[in-house]
């Protein structure tokens, strides 16, 4: 049986995770690849604000079908979930 997994620390992420392979590491003195969590966080926040605003504006229009607003609200919900997941990963100490 395998050993129970321990919680990873900030140092574990800075050192690099086991079994992680970066094929471009060290080519031409390039630093190892890093996750773009901050960019993903900003894009998720933008998507949430944009989809909520566009959905509300769509609903305020007269004689417009409601289904585009529903689609925008579903996309806003997906952006909110992504925002929570990325914020949790950053608080855990993952670089990016």
N, C-alpha and C positions, 0 to 999 in steps of 0.2 A: 504494500500500500504506500501511497505517497504521504509525505509529511504535510501537516496543515500549513497553509500559507500564512506568513506573517504580513502585517501591514507594511507597505513600502514607505520609506521616509523620503524627505527632500533630497538627501544625499544619494539615495538609490537612483533617483531620476537624473541627478546631475552626473553620476558616474556612468549611467547607461544601464538599461535593463538587460537581463540575460536573454540570449537567443535573438537579440536585435541585430540585424545586419543592415548596414548602410553601404551600398555598393560604391557610393561616391566619396566616402570618407578618405581623406588624405590625398586625394588627387589634386595635384597642383597646390598643395597647402590649404585646401578648402577645409573649413570647419565641418564637423559632423552635422547632418541635417537635424533640424529642430521642428517641433510641431508648431503650427500656426494657430495656437489657441486664442491668442489675443485678437487676431484678425477674425477668427470665427465668432468670438464674443461680440465684436463690433458689428459684424454683418448680421448676427442674430438679433441684436438690439435694433438695428436699422429696419430689418424685416418686420419685427414686431410692431414698431411704431408706424411704419408705412402701411402695413396691411390693416391695422386697426383704424388708422385715419381714413384710408381709402374705402374701407368697408362702411364706416359711419357716413362718409360723404355720399357713397352710393345709396345708402338707405334714406338719406335726406332728400334725394331727388324724387320728383313726381312721376308716377306711372312707369317706373323702372322695375324690371323683374328682380326678385330677391335672391336668386341663386348666385349671381356673381358676388354679392356681399357674403353669402354663406361660405363660398370658396375662399374669400379673403380672410374670413374669421378662422377657418380651418388652418390656413397657412400661418396666421398669427399665433394660433395655439401651438403649431409645430415649432415656430421660432421661439416661443416661450419655453417649451420643453428643452430645446437645444441650448438656450441661454442658461437654464438651470444646470444642465449636464456639464457645460463648459466651465461655468463658475465653480462648480463642485470640484472639477478636475484641477483647476488653477489653485483653489484653496488647499487641495491635497498636496500641492507642491510640484506638479508636473511643469517642466519648463515650456516656454512658448509664449 
